[in-house]
Amino acid sequence: MTPLTRQYTPLVLHNMTPLSSALPRLTRSDSFLLILLTFDNSGKVVKVRTATPGEKFTVDYKETGYRANKVAGYIGQFGGDQAIYRIKGTNNWLYSMGVKVAKDIPSHYYDYEHFSIIQFIKETDAYNEDGTKIDLKGQKIRKQSGQYKVDKLLYIWVPTEQKAELFYHLVTKRLDADHNYFTVKDAYVKASDVEFHGVKLTPSNTPEEAQAAALKK
């Protein structure tokens, strides 16, 4: 992945002498409680302490996505575009909806930097590992039915097409079809049917290996 360049942003809470107008600053919003948060080894949100008026912070990272949404749920305030700011030199974070920033810094989407994710660009079928279609009662997975995590990229021989296709393996066991949700043991979708984001996956086999494996069964 392309190395990230850190940018430091000075921040300051309400009720203190303002910094130079040339410097970005963060001020406390009266409608939200400003607290410092961190994440334990399991990823759980943990409160560190409550910030006090006049306290200065410098942040070096702004993050949106999965962890920011967890913080929003912990605090009980959602804004749709919530983010968290990392306090420089620590693993403590500030919630964006509890502060006002005069000059923002680049935002990093946690999900795309830590997970492999697909989104359906058209209605599509789900497949078993043997290349047969999963019975969704005549339905297909809906177009743009959310983002799905994937953990494998591999070639699977499709008997009805007599060729090997590249597939992603879905982490989820629940599929959102046209009119229903379906729970499945394992599901694969064609790479050509989806849009990919995040951590790149490398095919674990070749088309020839997929065909050879199918012929052995």
N, C-alpha and C positions, 0 to 999 in steps of 0.2 A: 504494500500500500504506500501511497505517497506520504512522506513524513509531514506531520502537522507543525506549522510554525506558531509558537505561542505568542500571544499578545496580552500584555498586562494592562489592566484598566483600574485606575484608582477609584474607590467608591467611598461615599461618606453618608452618614445617616442624618436625618432631620434634627434640627435644634443644635447645630454646630456652625461655626464659621465656615462659609462656603470655600471650596478650593478655587484656584484660578479658573476662570471661565474657559480656559483653553484645555482643561483636563476633564475627562469624563467623570461623573460622580453618580452615586446611588443614594437615594433618600428614602426614608421610611414612609410608607403609605399608611395613613391613619386607619384605613378600613381593614387592614390585615395585620396579623401578628407576625413580626419578623423574628424568626428563630433560626439558629444554626443547626444543620442536620448533617448526618453522615450515614454510611451504609455499613452494616456488619458483614461478616464473611459469607453469610447466606444471601446477602443482597437486601436484607430488611432495613427499612428506614428507621433511624434512631435519632432522637432529639439530643443535641449536645447542650444547648443552653439558649436562653432568650437574649437577644442583642439589646444593648442599652442605647438610648439617645446620645449622640455625640461620639459614638464609636466609629472608627474608620476601618474600611476594608479595601483591600486590593485583590481583584480577581484575575485569573489568567485563563479561564475556560468557561464557555457557555454551552450548555447541553440541553437538547430537547429529546423527545421520544420516551422510551420505556421507563427510564428511571425518573424523569421529570413527572411523568404521569403517576408514578407511585408516590412521589412526594405530594402531588396534588390530592391524591386520595387520602394520604396520611393527614394532611392539613384540613381537607374538606372543602377546598376551593379550586374550581376548574375554570380556566379561561379560554380553552380551545387551542391556545398557542403558548401554553405554560412552558417555562424553562427553569433551569437551575444554574447558578453561578458558583464555580469553585473558588474558594478563598485561597489565594496564593500561598504555597508552602504547607498546605494542610490537605486533608481529605474531608474538609467540612464544606458545606454548600448552603447557599441562600436561595430561597424561592422567589422567582421573578414577580409573582403577583403581590408580594409583600413589599416591593421596592419600586422606585422610579429611577431609571437610569438616564442620564443626560446624553450619553454617547455610547451606543451599543458596540459590541464586539462580534466577530463572526460566530455563527451558531453551528454546532456539530450535532448531527442526528445520531443518537446512541445506537439505534437499531441497525443502521447501515454500516456502522463501524465495528459491530460485534457479532452480527448475525448474517446469515444468508437468507434473503427474502425474495419471494416472488409475488406478483400481482397478475391476475387474469385479465388479458387484453381482449378476450372474447369468450363466449361460452365454450366450454371444453369438457371432454370426457376424462374420467379418472380410470386408471388401469391398475391391474394386479401385477405382481412381479413376473408373472409368466407371459405378460403382454396381452392378456385378455381384458376386456372392459369390465369395470365394476358396475353392477346393476344398480342404477339410481332410479329405477322405476320409470324409465323413459325420459328422465331429466338429465340436465348437464350442470356442471358447476357454473355459477353465475359470473358474468363479466364484472370485473372490478368488485368482487365480493369481499374486499378487505385484503390485508397482507398476510401471507402465510410463510412461516419459517420452513426452510428445507435444509437437509443435512447430508444429502448424497446427490451426486450427478453420475449417471451411468447409462450405458446403452442396453436396451432391452429389445429382444427379437419379438416383433409383432406378427403373429401367425397369419392374420387376415390380410396383411399388407406384404407379407413375405420379404421383410427387410427390418434392419435394426434402426431404432430411433433413439434419440437422446432424451432421457427423462430425469426429472427431479423427484426425489423422495420427500413427501410431506411429513413434517413432524407432527402436525395435528392429526387427530383421529376423527374430527368432525368436519364434514363438507357442507358448504352452503349451496344448495342447488336452487332450481327455479322456484320451487314452492315449498320445499322442505329442507330440514337438516338431516344428514345421514351420518351415522357413526360407523367407522370402518376400522379394520385391524391395521391395514397398511394401504397406502395409496401413492401412486406415481402419476405425474402429469407430464405431457410432452413439453420439452423446453421451447419448442416453436410456438406454443400456445400461451406463453407467459412473458412477462417483463421482469427482468432480474435486477436486484439491487443488493448492495452490501458486500460481504466477504466472499471473494471468488472461490468457486469449487472447481476441482479438476476431475474429469471423468475417471472412474475407477477401472474401466475396461475399454475395449475397442469394439467396433461393430462386428469384427470377425470372431472375437471371443464370445460375444453375446449370441451369435448364431451357433457357434460350436456348442455352447452350454445348452441351448434349446434343443439341439439335435440329440443330446445325450439323455434327455428326459423321456 
